[in-house]
Amino acid sequence: MSRRAPPNKETFDKLLLWLNPDREQAAKKYQTIQFRLIRIFAAKGCCDPEDLADQSFNVASLKVNWLLENYVGDPAHYIYAIAKKIFLEQLKPNPVVAPLEQPDNTELERRSTCLDRCLNTVTSQDERQLVIKYHAKDKQEKIRTRRKLAEELGITMNALRIKVCHIQARLRPCIQECLELLDE
Amino acid sequence: MALNNNDQTRIRDYLLGKLSEDEQQKIEERLMVEDDLFQELEVSKDELVEEYYANELSRDENQWFERNFLASPEGKQRYALATALGQLGASTLPTARPQTFFERLQNLFRQRSWIVATSTAAVAIVIVGAVFLSRSPGQTAIGPTLASNIHNREQGTLPTKFTIPANASELKIRLLLPANVPPSANFRAELDNKTEIQSVKVVEHDPEGVWVQVPVKLLPRGEYSLKLVALTPEGGEREIPGDYLFNIE
């Protein structure tokens, strides 16, 4: 639960204005900043990065009149600075983190079933084949296989990494949802 | 701003906790405003989770990554995908048992014909052998006979419950037809698991009913409905009213 209250409509409108005078662009900017904060603070092991991002915007809203008149620069930097302070506030000195359990064969089967389902539902046939080929080999063969795959597609290795990353970004929520349904 | 040669390494070091406080802050400030760098972060997360699962990180890297990114909800979500994808490269399976490997090969053989097409003849022979071996314990189980819920609703019948035998790889289910279906019709069937609808094989039919065969892997415990469509000789389709409901226990 957020410890800072969300802004009222008037303040929120001002916050959007501060992000960009064009309301549509402002909404996009808001989403981009929010998404990046969530991803960065997840990388730091934050267990509730969404709440941290919301709180950061709430704090910025409190100062929006000042920001509108005085702030120079990209608003993303300012909101990041707030987020970092909030993150440090809630940081525990030596957090106890349970080691990640290796899934057993039953769990692997469940995940594999969900992967099959999601490959069939959220990817095209070409994308499906690409992901399967990309992951089809083990350590020794992996690099060679991927290089060959990039050559076949006429793209750089980096473009291939990004392409697969985008497909996997669609698979992840699908798999999570599928696993939750299997749990029911 | 375009990425420079060091950025890929910096992002990797950032995710593995190898940067100083100042360096971390600088990279995070850039991540907030540089699209290419942020993209690199996303790609690197996937790759590191993959390496973590394949035990390719050093002990320290492993520990740091586990205590930080993998402790977040996003990290856990990425790990779930990595473990599923890890099975596509069979030797990365940490606790692989022979049956699973054969099942994987069987699936590849059945569903991903492009892999088979690009394999050498020798590999194909091994796969065929593996499929043969893996099929032998898997049998086709005869499942319940179901009537459409349109016809049994009046009687207040609940979905039929069925437990799949442990050695079954396919389940054969009989769907009773209503009286007014033309005898010359063929059929197609769909399985609805509440998340998605998938076609299933119609293996035979007679004037009273249709047999469908469903791979057991599509039937984890839960509630399902089958939908039947009659295909007329003129090329038309007619949906059989109602659903054939059943529960797998």
Boltz contact constraints between the chains, C-beta under 6 A:
constraints:
  - contact:
      token1: [A, 36]
      token2: [B, 32]
      max_distance: 6.0
  - contact:
      token1: [A, 40]
      token2: [B, 28]
      max_distance: 6.0
  - contact:
      token1: [A, 40]
      token2: [B, 31]
      max_distance: 6.0
  - contact:
      token1: [A, 42]
      token2: [B, 72]
      max_distance: 6.0
  - contact:
      token1: [A, 42]
      token2: [B, 74]
      max_distance: 6.0
  - contact:
      token1: [A, 43]
      token2: [B, 15]
      max_distance: 6.0
  - contact:
      token1: [A, 43]
      token2: [B, 69]
      max_distance: 6.0
  - contact:
      token1: [A, 45]
      token2: [B, 68]
      max_distance: 6.0
  - contact:
      token1: [A, 45]
      token2: [B, 71]
      max_distance: 6.0
  - contact:
      token1: [A, 45]
      token2: [B, 72]
      max_distance: 6.0
  - contact:
      token1: [A, 74]
      token2: [B, 33]
      max_distance: 6.0
  - contact:
      token1: [A, 76]
      token2: [B, 32]
      max_distance: 6.0
  - contact:
      token1: [A, 76]
      token2: [B, 33]
      max_distance: 6.0
  - contact:
      token1: [A, 80]
      token2: [B, 32]
      max_distance: 6.0
  - contact:
      token1: [A, 97]
      token2: [B, 67]
      max_distance: 6.0
  - contact:
      token1: [A, 97]
      token2: [B, 71]
      max_distance: 6.0
  - contact:
      token1: [A, 100]
      token2: [B, 66]
      max_distance: 6.0
  - contact:
      token1: [A, 100]
      token2: [B, 70]
      max_distance: 6.0
  - contact:
      token1: [A, 102]
      token2: [B, 94]
      max_distance: 6.0
  - contact:
      token1: [A, 103]
      token2: [B, 83]
      max_distance: 6.0
  - contact:
      token1: [A, 111]
      token2: [B, 80]
      max_distance: 6.0
  - contact:
      token1: [A, 111]
      token2: [B, 83]
      max_distance: 6.0
  - contact:
      token1: [A, 111]
      token2: [B, 84]
      max_distance: 6.0
  - contact:
      token1: [A, 112]
      token2: [B, 84]
      max_distance: 6.0
  - contact:
      token1: [A, 112]
      token2: [B, 87]
      max_distance: 6.0
  - contact:
      token1: [A, 113]
      token2: [B, 217]
      max_distance: 6.0
  - contact:
      token1: [A, 115]
      token2: [B, 84]
      max_distance: 6.0
  - contact:
      token1: [A, 121]
      token2: [B, 196]
      max_distance: 6.0
  - contact:
      token1: [A, 129]
      token2: [B, 114]
      max_distance: 6.0
  - contact:
      token1: [A, 132]
      token2: [B, 88]
      max_distance: 6.0
  - contact:
      token1: [A, 135]
      token2: [B, 85]
      max_distance: 6.0
  - contact:
      token1: [A, 135]
      token2: [B, 88]
      max_distance: 6.0
  - contact:
      token1: [A, 135]
      token2: [B, 89]
      max_distance: 6.0
  - contact:
      token1: [A, 136]
      token2: [B, 88]
      max_distance: 6.0
  - contact:
      token1: [A, 137]
      token2: [B, 89]
      max_distance: 6.0
  - contact:
      token1: [A, 138]
      token2: [B, 89]
      max_distance: 6.0
  - contact:
      token1: [A, 138]
      token2: [B, 91]
      max_distance: 6.0
  - contact:
      token1: [A, 138]
      token2: [B, 92]
      max_distance: 6.0
  - contact:
      token1: [A, 161]
      token2: [B, 43]
      max_distance: 6.0
  - contact:
      token1: [A, 162]
      token2: [B, 43]
      max_distance: 6.0
  - contact:
      token1: [A, 165]
      token2: [B, 42]
      max_distance: 6.0
  - contact:
      token1: [A, 165]
      token2: [B, 43]
      max_distance: 6.0
  - contact:
      token1: [A, 165]
      token2: [B, 46]
      max_distance: 6.0
  - contact:
      token1: [A, 168]
      token2: [B, 46]
      max_distance: 6.0
  - contact:
      token1: [A, 171]
      token2: [B, 81]
      max_distance: 6.0
  - contact:
      token1: [A, 172]
      token2: [B, 77]
      max_distance: 6.0
  - contact:
      token1: [A, 172]
      token2: [B, 81]
      max_distance: 6.0
  - contact:
      token1: [A, 175]
      token2: [B, 80]
      max_distance: 6.0
  - contact:
      token1: [A, 175]
      token2: [B, 81]
      max_distance: 6.0
  - contact:
      token1: [A, 176]
      token2: [B, 77]
      max_distance: 6.0
  - contact:
      token1: [A, 181]
      token2: [B, 195]
      max_distance: 6.0
  - contact:
      token1: [A, 182]
      token2: [B, 220]
      max_distance: 6.0
